[in-house]
Structures are given as C-alpha cells and as structure tokens.
Amino acid sequence: MRTEIVMEDEHIIVCRKPAGMATQTDKIGQKDVLSELRNYIKGPYIGMIHRLDQPVEGLLVFAKTQKAAAALSKQIANNQMNKKYYAVVAAENLPKQEVLVDYLRKDSKTNTSSVVKKNVKDAKRSELSYRVVNTKDTLALIEVTLVTGRHHQIRVQMSHRGYPLLGDSKYGNDASVILSERYQVKNIALCAYNLEFMHPVTGKKMSYTIAPQSSIFGGLM
C-alpha cells in the first residue's frame, strides 16, 4: 500500500497521500487513496472528507463511520479544520508575508481555476496567508495557511501574482518551467504538512505534522 497510515482508531484514519496518487479516481485500473483504505480496513464504510490534487503530497483524514464523517464535514464547512502547506515557488523579490484575497472561478471543462472579478458568476471568495521560510537563488520556501479551500487555490493565487509553484505545468510560467527542469521537480512542490481538527467523537484536538518527501524541499528547510 502506497498510502501511509499516520494514526488510526475506530472512528478515523489520518494518512499521508503520496505525490502522484489521486485521492479518489474513477479511472479503471488506477489506484487511489480511497480504494487502498477500503481494502485496508475491510470494513463497511470509509468516508472521504477532503482531498488533495493528484500531484500533491500530504495529510488527509478519512472517517470510518457516517457519524464521524458528518462531524468532520461540519468542521470543514465552518472553517474549523486547519491545514498548513509548504510550497516552493519561483520568485524574486517575494514579500516576506502576505494575506491574499481573490475571487476564483472553476472551469470544469478544463479542470482549471482562474482569478476573476467579484461580480462574475460562480466566483468564490478565496483567502490564504503565507510567510517566507527560506530562500535560495530564485527559489522560495513558503508556509501557506488556507482560510478557504477552493479548487487549486494555492497554485492559482500564487501564480496570479507571478510566483508559480515548481512542477506546476498548469499554472507555471517560463521561469518556473526552467527551474523545475533544473531541479528535476516532477510533481508539484506542494505538501500539506500539518493538519489540525477536533476528534469527531471525543472532541479532543488532533494535530499531525509530516516532513515533505520531495528532494526540492530538502535544500530549503
């Protein structure tokens, strides 16, 4: 099993999704995290609460009961589940820290999102904050805290300001493509490294942290 179990009890499973593996897929013959966990627990139920883009690695929590799934989904709806990310961006003169607020619209036909004006139909308010952890040459390691959870949000908001993530073929620019090739970054340099939530049954605060596995992070941390 490629999915790594970080914590498990009778109500939930916290796991690390490897980069390059889908959280859930309908493609025949393609493995995904949800299917691996179903085979692993051999139980009647496994509930997907949130997901990560296929090229992204990081922490996910799944529910083993419908009651736990409902409680965790409520936390997400109320912005009570906290997620932090590390990302490597192609950037020169990147501000040390910022709060980014945009309106994003998803195009289902192309599976992309873009920054649009507030009054555009289906535009959704999107907010994140970031701080620069370290820099090297024209690379910057940033820590990102999501306030909202929109489709491709970190990738779109950073790229919109001219700071695309390494390894991002959808939202990259010439500089990020060159740097991605130079550093041999094959998956998006984005890791959901910290996850905090309240246990859906006990109410206890749960907090988990992992280190990114991609080598691009190693020289910046």
Residue pairs with C-beta under 8 A, 6 or more apart in sequence:
1 36
1 39
1 40
2 18
2 21
2 31
2 36
3 15
3 16
3 17
3 18
3 21
3 33
3 36
3 37
3 40
4 15
4 16
4 18
5 13
5 14
5 15
5 40
6 14
6 15
6 16
6 59
6 208
6 210
7 13
7 14
7 206
7 208
8 14
10 64
10 65
11 63
11 64
11 65
11 67
11 68
11 199
11 200
11 201
12 61
12 62
12 63
12 64
12 68
12 72
12 199
12 200
13 37
13 41
13 46
13 61
13 62
13 64
14 59
14 60
14 61
14 62
14 195
14 206
14 208
15 33
15 37
15 59
15 60
15 61
15 62
16 57
16 58
16 59
16 60
16 210
17 23
17 33
17 52
17 56
17 57
17 58
17 59
17 60
18 57
18 213
19 55
19 56
19 57
19 187
19 188
19 213
19 214
20 54
20 55
20 186
20 187
21 31
21 32
21 33
21 54
22 30
22 32
22 33
22 54
23 32
23 33
23 34
23 48
23 51
23 52
23 54
23 60
24 32
24 33
24 34
24 48
24 51
25 32
33 60
34 46
34 48
34 62
37 46
37 62
38 46
41 64
43 64
45 63
45 64
45 65
45 66
46 62
46 63
46 64
47 62
47 63
47 64
47 65
47 66
47 68
47 69
47 72
48 62
49 60
49 61
49 62
49 63
49 69
49 72
49 73
49 76
50 60
50 61
50 76
50 81
50 149
51 60
52 58
52 60
52 192
53 152
53 155
53 188
53 190
55 167
55 168
55 187
55 188
55 190
56 187
56 188
56 190
56 191
56 192
57 187
57 190
57 191
57 192
57 212
57 213
57 214
58 85
58 190
58 191
58 192
58 193
58 195
58 210
59 83
59 192
59 193
59 194
59 195
59 208
59 210
60 192
60 195
61 72
61 195
61 197
63 69
63 72
63 200
67 200
67 201
68 200
68 201
69 200
70 200
71 200
71 201
72 81
72 197
72 200
74 80
75 81
75 197
75 198
75 200
76 149
79 147
79 148
80 197
80 198
81 195
81 196
81 197
82 145
82 194
82 195
82 196
82 197
83 145
83 146
83 149
83 192
83 194
83 195
83 196
84 143
84 144
84 145
84 146
84 192
84 193
84 194
84 195
85 143
85 144
85 145
85 146
85 154
85 190
85 191
85 192
85 193
86 133
86 141
86 142
86 143
86 144
86 190
86 191
86 193
86 212
86 217
86 221
87 130
87 141
87 142
87 144
87 154
87 158
87 165
87 189
87 190
87 191
88 139
88 140
88 141
88 142
88 165
88 166
88 185
88 189
88 216
88 217
88 220
89 139
89 140
89 142
89 158
89 163
89 164
89 165
89 166
89 176
89 189
90 138
90 139
90 163
90 164
90 165
90 166
90 172
90 173
90 175
90 176
90 179
91 138
91 139
91 140
91 162
91 163
92 138
94 132
94 135
94 140
94 142
94 163
95 132
96 131
96 132
97 129
97 130
97 131
97 132
98 129
98 130
99 127
99 128
99 129
100 126
100 127
100 128
100 129
100 130
100 157
100 158
100 161
101 125
101 126
101 127
102 115
102 125
102 126
102 156
102 157
102 160
103 115
103 116
103 117
103 118
103 120
103 123
103 124
103 125
103 126
104 113
104 114
104 115
104 116
104 123
104 124
104 126
104 150
104 151
104 153
104 156
104 157
105 113
105 114
105 116
105 120
105 121
105 122
105 123
105 124
106 112
106 113
106 122
106 150
106 151
107 113
107 114
112 152
112 170
112 171
113 150
113 151
113 152
113 153
113 156
114 156
115 156
115 157
115 160
116 123
117 123
118 125
124 148
124 150
125 148
126 148
126 150
126 153
126 156
126 157
127 147
127 148
128 144
128 145
128 146
128 147
128 148
128 153
128 154
128 157
129 144
129 145
129 147
130 142
130 143
130 144
130 145
130 158
131 142
131 143
132 140
132 141
132 142
133 141
133 142
133 143
133 220
133 221
134 140
134 141
134 220
134 221
135 141
135 220
136 219
136 220
138 175
138 179
139 166
139 179
139 183
139 220
140 163
140 220
141 217
141 220
141 221
144 154
146 153
146 154
150 156
152 170
152 171
154 165
154 190
155 164
155 165
155 168
155 170
155 171
155 188
155 190
156 171
158 164
158 165
159 165
159 168
159 171
159 172
159 173
162 173
164 171
164 172
164 173
164 175
164 176
165 171
165 172
165 176
165 188
165 189
165 190
166 172
166 176
166 179
166 180
166 183
166 185
166 188
166 189
166 216
167 180
167 185
167 186
167 187
167 188
167 189
167 216
168 176
168 180
168 188
168 189
169 177
172 180
179 185
183 216
184 215
185 214
185 216
187 214
189 214
189 216
189 217
191 210
191 212
191 213
191 214
191 217
193 209
193 210
193 211
193 212
194 207
194 208
194 209
194 210
195 206
195 207
195 208
196 205
196 206
196 207
196 208
197 205
197 206
198 204
198 205
198 206
199 205
199 206
211 217
211 221
212 221
